[in-house]
Amino acid sequence: MSTREASCHCGQLRLEVAGEPEWVSICNCLACQRRTGSAFGVQAGFKPAQVKVHGETREYTRISDEADRKAHVFRFCPECGSSVFHTEPDEVDKIVVFVGAFADPSFPQPSESGYDASRHPWVGLPDSVTAYDPTLWEPVQPLYAEGRYAEAAALGNELLERYPNQAYLLYNVACCESLSGQAADATAHIARAIELWPGCREMASADSDFDPLRDEPAFRELFAT
């Protein structure tokens, strides 16, 4: 099993990390921009058994701005101040290591880009990286919750004009279109969502929002393979 080393700037805080990460992602949220002093953060998830920590750490706990108010405990070196990894008290089976701490250009590439609406416009991404930002749906969610599906679909389509390649957004717009009788538009949007992120296919297959489309040939074709 391969082993990598991550460390702070001065080398006092080091991690021995065995094996491959479970996931690697980019985060464009403003908090990560402030934390890193860069345009985005890049992080990799590991199981605790994969990581051995050497050296002294200090902690800073940040509470998420999202509705879940999740705590993130950032661990940094008390000597040079470098942020190296973080943990989450309610997810004890996960350690998130900041990819820059590995100083390894051959480290596996991220597969997704979160909070993509906050991504600096000059930052380009490979086609293999799935962009998403659940916060984009927040202004539409009340309309969906009230059953005003046609209005929700219309507002969602306005967002798609600005963010056309967001699988999460395409999926939710397709849900509203399905529920408001816009079968052709819903099918086109869910097809595009699946193209951007294949996981949408499994979600849609079990999502009751798409029940109005189950007998539509074009929709059924999306699940034929």
C-alpha positions in Angstrom: 0.0 0.0 0.0 1.4 3.4 -1.0 2.0 6.0 1.7 2.1 9.8 1.2 3.2 12.5 3.6 1.4 15.8 4.1 2.9 18.5 6.2 2.7 22.1 7.3 5.0 24.8 5.9 7.7 24.4 8.6 7.4 20.6 8.9 6.5 20.4 12.6 3.1 19.0 11.8 3.2 15.9 9.6 0.7 13.3 8.5 1.5 9.8 7.2 -1.4 8.8 4.9 -1.8 5.3 3.7 -3.7 4.3 0.6 -5.8 6.3 -1.8 -8.4 9.0 -0.8 -12.1 8.1 -0.9 -12.8 11.4 -2.7 -11.0 14.6 -3.8 -12.9 17.8 -4.3 -12.6 21.5 -4.9 -14.5 24.0 -2.7 -15.1 27.5 -4.0 -17.0 28.8 -0.9 -15.9 32.2 0.4 -14.9 30.6 3.8 -12.4 28.3 2.0 -11.1 31.3 0.0 -10.4 33.1 3.2 -8.9 30.1 4.9 -6.5 29.4 2.1 -5.8 32.9 0.9 -6.4 31.5 -2.6 -9.3 31.3 -5.0 -10.5 27.9 -3.7 -9.6 25.0 -1.5 -8.8 21.4 -2.5 -9.3 18.6 -0.1 -9.2 14.8 0.1 -11.2 12.5 2.3 -9.7 9.5 4.2 -10.7 7.1 6.9 -9.1 7.8 10.3 -7.2 4.4 10.1 -5.4 5.7 7.1 -3.9 8.8 8.8 -1.2 9.1 11.5 -0.6 12.5 12.9 2.8 13.6 14.1 3.5 16.9 15.8 1.5 19.4 17.7 -1.7 21.0 16.5 -4.0 23.8 17.3 -7.7 23.9 16.5 -10.2 26.4 15.2 -13.9 25.4 15.0 -16.0 27.0 12.4 -19.8 26.6 12.3 -21.2 26.3 8.8 -23.5 29.1 7.4 -25.8 26.4 6.0 -29.0 25.3 7.7 -27.3 22.2 9.2 -24.9 24.4 11.2 -22.3 21.7 10.9 -19.1 22.1 12.9 -15.7 21.9 11.1 -12.6 21.6 13.3 -9.6 22.9 11.4 -6.2 21.6 12.6 -3.2 23.8 12.0 0.5 24.1 13.1 1.1 26.4 16.1 4.6 27.3 14.7 3.9 28.3 11.1 0.1 28.5 11.1 -0.4 26.2 8.1 -3.8 24.5 8.0 -3.3 20.8 7.2 -6.5 18.9 7.9 -9.9 19.1 9.4 -12.4 16.8 11.1 -16.2 17.0 11.8 -17.5 15.9 15.2 -20.6 14.3 13.7 -18.7 12.4 11.1 -16.0 10.6 13.1 -15.2 8.2 10.3 -13.7 11.0 8.1 -10.5 13.0 8.1 -10.2 15.7 5.4 -6.6 16.5 4.4 -5.9 19.6 2.4 -4.3 18.5 -0.9 -1.7 21.3 -1.0 -0.1 19.9 2.2 1.0 16.9 0.2 3.0 19.1 -2.2 2.5 16.4 -4.8 1.5 17.4 -8.4 0.7 13.8 -9.1 -2.0 13.6 -6.4 -5.4 12.4 -7.8 -7.5 15.0 -9.6 -10.7 16.3 -8.0 -13.9 14.8 -9.3 -16.2 17.6 -8.2 -16.3 21.4 -7.7 -18.6 22.6 -4.9 -20.1 26.0 -4.3 -19.4 26.6 -7.9 -21.4 29.8 -8.1 -18.5 31.4 -6.1 -15.8 30.1 -8.4 -13.7 32.9 -9.8 -14.6 33.2 -13.5 -10.9 32.8 -14.6 -10.7 29.4 -13.0 -11.4 26.8 -15.6 -12.2 23.1 -14.9 -11.7 19.9 -16.9 -14.8 18.4 -18.3 -14.3 15.4 -15.9 -15.0 17.7 -12.9 -18.7 17.9 -11.9 -19.7 21.4 -10.8 -22.5 21.8 -8.3 -23.8 24.4 -5.9 -26.9 23.5 -3.8 -27.2 27.1 -2.6 -28.4 28.1 -6.1 -31.7 26.4 -5.5 -32.4 28.3 -2.2 -34.6 31.0 -3.8 -36.6 28.4 -5.7 -37.1 26.0 -2.8 -40.1 27.9 -1.2 -42.0 27.7 -4.5 -41.4 24.0 -4.8 -42.4 23.5 -1.1 -45.7 25.3 -1.7 -46.5 23.2 -4.8 -46.1 26.1 -7.2 -44.2 23.9 -9.6 -44.6 26.0 -12.8 -43.3 29.1 -11.1 -40.4 27.1 -9.6 -39.6 25.8 -13.0 -39.6 29.3 -14.6 -37.3 30.7 -11.9 -35.1 27.6 -12.2 -34.8 28.2 -15.9 -33.6 31.7 -15.3 -30.9 30.3 -13.1 -29.9 27.8 -15.8 -29.3 30.7 -18.2 -26.5 31.8 -15.8 -25.4 28.3 -14.7 -26.1 25.9 -17.6 -23.8 23.1 -16.5 -25.0 22.5 -12.9 -26.3 18.9 -12.7 -27.9 19.7 -9.3 -29.8 22.6 -10.8 -30.8 20.8 -13.9 -32.1 17.9 -11.9 -34.3 20.1 -9.7 -35.6 22.1 -12.6 -36.6 18.9 -14.3 -38.5 17.8 -11.1 -40.5 21.0 -11.2 -41.2 20.7 -14.9 -42.3 17.1 -14.5 -44.7 18.0 -11.8 -46.1 20.9 -13.8 -46.7 18.9 -16.9 -43.8 20.1 -19.0 -42.7 16.6 -20.1 -40.4 17.5 -23.0 -38.5 20.1 -21.0 -38.2 17.9 -18.0 -36.9 15.0 -20.0 -34.3 17.2 -21.8 -33.1 18.7 -18.5 -32.8 15.3 -16.7 -31.0 13.9 -19.7 -28.4 16.7 -19.5 -28.1 16.3 -15.7 -27.3 12.6 -16.2 -24.8 13.5 -18.9 -23.0 15.8 -16.4 -23.3 13.5 -13.4 -24.4 9.8 -14.0 -25.5 9.5 -10.4 -28.6 11.5 -11.4 -29.9 8.5 -13.2 -30.3 6.4 -10.1 -31.7 9.4 -8.2 -34.4 10.0 -10.8 -35.3 6.3 -11.1 -36.6 6.4 -7.5 -37.8 10.0 -7.3 -41.6 10.4 -7.2 -41.3 13.8 -8.8 -40.7 12.0 -12.0 -43.8 9.7 -11.7 -45.7 11.8 -14.3 -43.0 10.9 -16.9 -42.7 7.2 -16.3 -44.8 6.3 -19.3 -43.1 8.8 -21.6 -41.0 7.0 -24.2 -38.2 9.6 -24.2 -38.0 9.4 -20.4 -38.1 5.6 -20.3 -35.2 5.5 -22.8 -32.9 7.3 -20.4 -33.2 4.2 -18.1 -33.2 1.5 -20.7 -29.5 0.6 -20.3 
